[in-house]
Amino acid sequence: MQQTITPLILTYNEAPNLRRTLERLVWAQEIVIVDSFSTDDTLAIAREFPQVRVVQRKFDSFAGQCNFGLQQVQTEWVLSLDADYVLSPKLVAEIQSLPPNSDMAGYTVGFRFCVHGRPLRTCLYPPRTVLYQRNKAQYHNDGHGHRVQVEGKTTLLSSRIDHDDRKPLTHWLWAQDRYAILETAKLAAAKPDELGFPDRIRKKIVLAPILIFFYALLGQGLIFDGWAGWYYVWQRTLAEMILSLRLTENKLTGGPKA
């Protein structure tokens, strides 16, 4: 099946991550990168891999970039990845063993979260449908993120992707505030019955940071992963605190009601 798969990767200043991701994709005949005019060594790293084709497009939204990327792919199947998604050897083998004539329209994969290369026992990152038939997929924005809607049946693969972002903490802090602004707008616009349980808790403002700290540290057992576990717990707690700050700011300034 691998001859009919094109990996699709979005990039913007992903030099700390991209090489590790591409090294696990050397089996692909072509890899399409949609780059948002990176200013670091991202493009130089991409040129190290002869099967990579780079298309540049000004960023408007994640869904917009992904849908544009789908138009660049020429194979039947797409493997949609972030630049910090490193395929495990087991997942590569599992993908290569998939039957070419399956009635599945897509395959969902879970994640193993890594902190500076150190794998955690669990994470709060949900599984994503990353492998799918190109002509049956469409992306939609969802708060700060994006979701693919696949027409047809999907199933969960047994192997996982390593989510291993090596960009500096300063970049993470900058990104979280951008994400919080988008999530605040999403919560303000959504009707109560359109929100899942986590988002309903976030709208309470005070509860989410407290609950996520204890859930991740104790409920998920990350306290046993040493400093890497603590790092992830602090990240998730701080992300919820930044969102709570943005929601509180809206209340104080008379902004959109979340």
C-alpha positions as CSV (number, residue, x, y, z in Angstrom):
1,M,0.0,0.0,0.0
2,Q,2.9,2.4,0.6
3,Q,3.3,3.2,-3.1
4,T,-0.2,4.9,-3.0
5,I,0.6,7.1,0.1
6,T,1.9,10.6,0.1
7,P,2.9,12.1,3.5
8,L,1.7,15.7,3.9
9,I,3.4,18.0,6.4
10,L,2.8,21.6,7.3
11,T,5.8,23.6,8.4
12,Y,6.8,27.0,9.7
13,N,10.2,27.2,11.4
14,E,10.3,23.5,12.2
15,A,14.1,23.0,12.0
16,P,14.3,21.5,15.5
17,N,11.8,18.8,14.5
18,L,11.7,18.2,10.7
19,R,14.7,16.0,10.1
20,R,13.6,13.3,12.6
21,T,10.2,13.2,11.1
22,L,11.5,12.9,7.5
23,E,14.0,10.2,8.4
24,R,11.0,7.9,9.2
25,L,9.4,8.6,5.8
26,V,12.2,7.6,3.4
27,W,9.9,4.8,2.2
28,A,7.6,7.3,0.5
29,Q,8.1,8.1,-3.2
30,E,7.0,11.7,-2.6
31,I,6.6,13.8,0.5
32,V,4.6,17.1,0.2
33,I,5.5,20.0,2.5
34,V,3.3,23.0,2.7
35,D,5.5,25.7,4.2
36,S,4.4,29.1,5.5
37,F,7.6,30.9,4.5
38,S,9.9,29.6,7.2
39,T,12.8,31.8,8.2
40,D,15.0,29.2,9.8
41,D,16.7,26.1,8.3
42,T,13.4,24.2,7.6
43,L,13.8,24.4,3.8
44,A,17.5,23.5,3.9
45,I,16.6,20.4,5.9
46,A,13.8,19.5,3.5
47,R,16.2,19.7,0.6
48,E,18.3,16.9,2.2
49,F,15.6,14.5,1.2
50,P,15.2,14.1,-2.6
51,Q,11.6,12.9,-2.5
52,V,10.4,16.0,-0.7
53,R,8.5,18.6,-2.7
54,V,8.0,22.0,-1.0
55,V,5.0,24.3,-1.8
56,Q,4.9,27.6,-0.1
57,R,1.6,29.3,0.9
58,K,0.9,32.2,3.2
59,F,-0.8,30.9,6.4
60,D,-4.4,31.7,6.9
61,S,-5.6,28.8,9.0
62,F,-4.6,25.2,9.7
63,A,-7.6,23.9,7.8
64,G,-6.9,26.2,4.9
65,Q,-3.3,25.0,4.7
66,C,-4.3,21.3,4.9
67,N,-7.0,21.6,2.2
68,F,-4.5,23.3,0.0
69,G,-2.0,20.5,0.7
70,L,-4.6,17.9,-0.3
71,Q,-4.8,19.6,-3.7
72,Q,-1.0,19.0,-4.2
73,V,-1.1,15.3,-3.5
74,Q,-1.4,13.0,-6.5
75,T,-1.7,9.6,-4.8
76,E,-4.9,8.0,-3.5
77,W,-3.9,8.0,0.1
78,V,-2.6,10.9,2.3
79,L,-0.6,10.5,5.5
80,S,-1.2,13.9,7.3
81,L,1.5,14.7,9.8
82,D,2.7,17.6,12.0
83,A,6.4,18.3,11.7
84,D,6.9,16.9,15.2
85,Y,5.1,13.6,14.5
86,V,7.8,10.8,14.4
87,L,6.5,7.5,13.1
88,S,7.5,4.5,15.2
89,P,9.1,1.6,13.2
90,K,6.1,-0.5,14.3
91,L,3.7,2.0,12.8
92,V,5.6,2.1,9.6
93,A,5.5,-1.7,9.3
94,E,1.8,-1.7,10.2
95,I,1.0,0.9,7.5
96,Q,3.0,-1.1,4.9
97,S,1.0,-4.2,5.8
98,L,-2.4,-2.6,5.3
99,P,-4.4,-4.3,2.5
100,P,-4.6,-2.1,-0.6
101,N,-8.2,-3.1,-1.3
102,S,-9.6,-2.4,2.1
103,D,-13.1,-0.9,2.5
104,M,-11.7,1.6,5.0
105,A,-11.6,5.3,4.1
106,G,-9.2,6.2,6.9
107,Y,-7.1,5.1,9.8
108,T,-6.7,6.7,13.2
109,V,-3.5,6.6,15.3
110,G,-2.8,7.3,18.9
111,F,0.2,9.1,20.3
112,R,3.1,8.6,22.7
113,F,4.1,12.0,24.0
114,C,7.8,12.7,24.4
115,V,9.5,15.5,26.4
116,H,12.9,16.3,24.8
117,G,13.0,12.7,23.6
118,R,11.8,11.1,26.8
119,P,8.6,9.2,26.3
120,L,5.8,9.5,28.8
121,R,3.5,6.7,30.0
122,T,0.4,8.6,28.8
123,C,-0.7,11.9,27.5
124,L,-3.9,14.0,27.1
125,Y,-3.5,14.2,23.3
126,P,-6.4,12.3,21.6
127,P,-6.0,9.9,18.6
128,R,-6.2,11.5,15.2
129,T,-7.2,10.2,11.8
130,V,-3.9,10.8,9.9
131,L,-4.1,8.3,7.0
132,Y,-7.1,8.6,4.7
133,Q,-8.2,8.5,1.1
134,R,-7.6,12.0,-0.4
135,N,-10.9,12.4,-2.3
136,K,-12.9,11.5,0.9
137,A,-11.3,14.1,3.2
138,Q,-12.0,17.7,4.1
139,Y,-10.5,19.8,6.9
140,H,-12.4,22.2,9.1
141,N,-11.1,24.6,11.8
142,D,-11.9,23.8,15.4
143,G,-10.8,26.5,17.8
144,H,-7.0,26.7,17.7
145,G,-6.8,23.4,15.9
146,H,-8.3,21.6,12.9
147,R,-10.1,18.4,12.2
148,V,-10.4,16.2,9.2
149,Q,-13.8,14.9,8.2
150,V,-13.5,11.6,6.3
151,E,-16.4,10.2,4.4
152,G,-16.5,6.5,5.1
153,K,-15.4,4.0,7.7
154,T,-12.3,4.5,9.8
155,T,-10.5,2.3,12.3
156,L,-7.8,2.6,14.9
157,L,-4.3,1.2,14.2
158,S,-2.5,-0.5,17.1
159,S,0.9,1.3,16.8
160,R,1.5,4.9,17.8
161,I,3.2,8.1,16.7
162,D,5.7,9.8,18.9
163,H,4.7,13.5,19.5
164,D,8.2,14.9,20.1
165,D,8.3,18.7,19.8
166,R,11.9,20.0,20.4
167,K,11.2,23.7,19.8
168,P,12.2,26.0,22.8
169,L,9.8,26.8,25.6
170,T,9.6,30.4,24.5
171,H,8.0,29.3,21.3
172,W,5.5,27.1,23.2
173,L,4.5,30.0,25.4
174,W,4.0,32.3,22.4
175,A,1.9,29.6,20.7
176,Q,-0.3,28.9,23.7
177,D,-1.5,32.5,23.9
178,R,-2.4,32.4,20.2
179,Y,-4.3,29.2,20.8
180,A,-6.1,30.6,23.8
181,I,-7.4,33.6,21.8
182,L,-8.8,31.2,19.2
183,E,-10.3,28.8,21.9
184,T,-11.9,31.8,23.6
185,A,-13.6,32.8,20.4
186,K,-14.8,29.2,19.9
187,L,-16.2,29.0,23.4
188,A,-17.9,32.3,23.0
189,A,-19.6,31.4,19.8
190,A,-20.6,27.8,20.7
191,K,-24.0,26.9,22.1
192,P,-23.9,24.9,25.4
193,D,-25.1,21.7,23.7
194,E,-22.4,21.9,21.1
195,L,-19.6,21.7,23.7
196,G,-18.0,18.5,25.1
197,F,-17.5,18.0,28.8
198,P,-13.9,19.4,28.8
199,D,-15.0,22.7,27.1
200,R,-18.0,23.0,29.5
201,I,-15.5,22.8,32.4
202,R,-13.3,25.4,30.7
203,K,-16.2,27.9,30.5
204,K,-16.3,27.7,34.4
205,I,-12.8,29.4,34.1
206,V,-11.6,28.5,37.6
207,L,-12.0,24.7,37.6
208,A,-10.0,23.7,34.5
209,P,-6.4,24.5,35.6
210,I,-7.0,22.9,39.0
211,L,-8.6,19.7,37.6
212,I,-6.1,19.2,34.8
213,F,-3.1,19.5,37.2
214,F,-4.4,16.7,39.5
215,Y,-5.8,14.6,36.7
216,A,-2.5,14.6,34.7
217,L,-0.2,14.3,37.7
218,L,-2.1,11.7,39.7
219,G,-4.9,10.4,37.6
220,Q,-2.7,9.6,34.6
221,G,0.3,8.7,36.8
222,L,2.7,11.2,35.3
223,I,4.2,11.8,38.7
224,F,6.1,8.5,38.1
225,D,7.7,9.9,34.9
226,G,10.1,12.1,36.8
227,W,11.0,15.6,35.6
228,A,9.6,14.8,32.1
229,G,6.2,14.1,33.6
230,W,6.3,17.2,35.7
231,Y,7.2,19.3,32.6
232,Y,4.2,18.0,30.7
233,V,1.9,18.5,33.7
234,W,3.1,22.1,34.1
235,Q,2.6,22.7,30.4
236,R,-1.0,21.4,30.4
237,T,-1.8,23.3,33.6
238,L,-0.3,26.6,32.2
239,A,-2.1,26.2,28.9
240,E,-5.4,26.0,30.8
241,M,-4.4,29.0,33.0
242,I,-3.7,31.1,29.9
243,L,-7.1,30.2,28.5
244,S,-8.7,31.1,31.8
245,L,-6.9,34.4,31.7
246,R,-8.3,35.1,28.3
247,L,-11.8,34.1,29.4
248,T,-11.5,36.3,32.4
249,E,-10.3,39.2,30.3
250,N,-13.4,38.9,28.2
251,K,-15.6,39.2,31.3
252,L,-13.7,42.3,32.5
253,T,-13.6,44.1,29.2
254,G,-17.1,43.3,28.0
255,G,-15.8,41.1,25.2
256,P,-17.6,38.1,23.7
257,K,-19.4,36.1,26.4
258,A,-17.8,32.7,26.8
